[in-house]
C-alpha cells in the first residue's frame, strides 16, 4: 500500500449510520438499502419459521392451542347433529302414525263402552302451524326449518298423548261402571221350569176368574225347587205378605232395578243381606192366592213393572249360569 493513503469516509455522530464493504481493490464502498434488505430477509425468515411452526403444530394435534382445528370439529359436529335431528323428526312422524292407530283403537273401545268417539276436530284442536324459535334465529335456514317442524310435531304429539291418556282413563272408568252395572241387571231365569212368553200383561186370573193386569211371569215348577237371584243386589224384604203373593223375597239391585219372587215356600235370605247373581235365595212353593205350584217373578225398573222375558239372556237359568261361570274360571 506504500505511501498511498486510504480514503476513509469521515464519520460523524450527527450523520445517519452507513454500512461499508471492503472491495477487491481494497476500497470501501457504501452498501445502499442494506437495512431494507436485512429487514426483508428477516421477514421472510420469520414467515418461513411461522409456516414451519404452524405445520408442526397441525401434525402434533394443535399443542400450541391455537384453535384452528376447532372450526373443523364444529362443522363436523354440526353436520352430525343435523343428521340426528332429521332422524329424530322421522321417528316422531312414525310415532304420530302409531298414535293415530291408538286413537282409532281407542274410539273402538269408547263405542264398546257406550262413550262418544273423539272426532278429528277435537284431536286437531289447538294444533297450530310452525312457529319460529327466536333463541335459535342464528342458525341456518335449513336447520331452523327442521327445528320448527320438529317443535310443532312434538307439541302435537304431547297433546295427543295426553288426550289419549285422558280418553283411556275415561274408558277404564266407564268399563268398571258398566261391569258393575251389568251385574245388577236381572238377566237370568231364577228357576228351572216352563213359562209363557205371553204371561206378562192383561189376562184372566186363574183363581178369581176376572180380567186383570199380570205384572210378571209364572214359571211352573215343583214345590221345593231352588230359586236363585237374577242379579247382584241387597235383600229388601223376605217373608210373608198379606196379599195374594204369599211368602216373597224382594231384592234391590241398584240403578233403579229390583226383582220380586213370590209364592215361595221358604225364604233362605234375610233383609239387608248382600246377594250375588246365582245365589240360592228361596224354595219354590204355592203360598198365597195360587191355583198350583209356581214362581211368580217380577222385574221393576225405576218403579215400573217390566216384562221379565225382555231381560232373560238366551233364556239362561241359574244352574246353567253357574256352570258357565265355573267353566270360564277354569280357562
Order of alpha helices (4+ residues) and beta strands (2+ residues): beta-beta-alpha-alpha-alpha-alpha-beta-beta-beta-beta-beta-beta-beta-beta-beta-beta-beta-beta-alpha
